[in-house]
């Protein structure tokens, strides 16, 4: 389980696979996933990375749906909760912390 903390927002808790996915998108390696800090100057690139990955994920889902329609197959079912729904609270936390010039920490 990951608990992301800041001084300007409430704690954001994610299950381990989801927190790991978010941190990988942000470019964190396995060594920095257990605990770390995200400084305000790194938050705008983090927001951009998350938003770009969400857009790519949604484009891939649309492409799979279009391919199924083209082949006359039923639309593929969504697998669990989308990346967008997982990322939105973290993006909101990043935006608030960036505006307040406060870091986000986890694992401490």
C-alpha positions in Angstrom: 0.0 0.0 0.0 1.2 3.5 -0.8 0.3 6.6 1.3 1.2 9.8 -0.4 1.4 12.7 2.0 1.6 16.5 1.8 1.1 19.5 4.0 -1.6 21.0 1.8 -3.8 17.9 1.0 -5.1 14.9 2.8 -3.3 11.7 2.5 -3.8 9.8 -0.8 -3.8 6.0 -0.3 -3.4 3.6 -3.2 -3.0 -0.1 -3.3 0.5 -1.3 -4.1 0.0 -2.1 -7.8 -1.7 1.2 -8.5 0.8 3.3 -6.6 3.6 1.4 -8.4 2.0 2.1 -11.8 1.8 5.8 -11.0 5.4 6.0 -9.8 6.6 4.1 -12.9 4.9 6.7 -15.1 6.7 9.4 -13.1 10.0 7.6 -14.0 10.7 6.2 -10.5 12.8 3.1 -10.4 12.3 0.1 -8.0 14.8 1.5 -5.5 12.8 4.8 -5.2 9.4 3.3 -5.0 9.5 2.2 -1.3 9.9 5.8 -0.1 10.6 9.1 -1.8 9.9 12.7 -2.3 8.5 14.6 -5.2 9.6 18.3 -5.1 7.4 21.1 -6.4 9.8 21.7 -9.4 9.1 18.2 -10.6 5.4 18.3 -10.4 4.6 20.0 -13.7 6.5 17.3 -15.6 4.8 14.7 -13.5 1.4 16.1 -14.3 2.3 16.1 -18.0 3.6 12.5 -17.9 0.4 11.3 -16.2 -1.9 13.1 -18.5 0.0 11.9 -21.6 -0.1 8.3 -20.4 -3.8 8.5 -19.6 -4.4 9.9 -23.1 -2.4 7.1 -24.7 -4.3 4.5 -22.6 -7.6 5.9 -23.7 -6.5 6.1 -27.4 -5.5 2.4 -27.2 -8.9 1.5 -25.7 -10.7 3.4 -28.5 -8.5 1.7 -31.1 -9.4 -1.8 -29.6 -13.1 -0.9 -29.7 -12.9 0.3 -33.3 -11.0 -2.9 -34.4 -13.7 -5.0 -32.7 -16.4 -3.0 -34.5 -14.6 -3.4 -37.8 -14.4 -7.2 -37.3 -18.1 -7.4 -36.2 -17.1 -8.5 -32.8 -18.6 -7.4 -29.5 -16.9 -4.4 -27.9 -14.1 -5.4 -25.4 -15.1 -5.0 -21.8 -13.2 -2.5 -19.7 -10.7 -4.2 -17.4 -11.2 -2.9 -13.9 -10.8 0.8 -13.0 -9.3 2.9 -15.7 -5.9 4.6 -15.4 -7.7 8.0 -15.6 -9.8 7.2 -12.5 -6.6 6.1 -10.7 -4.6 9.1 -11.8 -7.1 11.9 -11.3 -6.7 12.2 -7.5 -2.9 12.1 -7.8 -3.0 14.7 -10.5 -5.2 16.9 -8.3 -2.7 16.4 -5.4 0.2 17.3 -7.6 -1.5 20.5 -8.8 -2.4 21.7 -5.3 1.1 20.9 -4.0 2.8 22.6 -6.9 0.7 25.8 -6.4 1.5 25.8 -2.7 5.2 25.0 -3.3 5.0 21.9 -1.1 6.5 18.4 -1.7 4.8 15.1 -1.7 6.4 12.2 0.3 5.6 8.5 0.5 7.0 5.6 2.6 8.1 7.9 5.5 
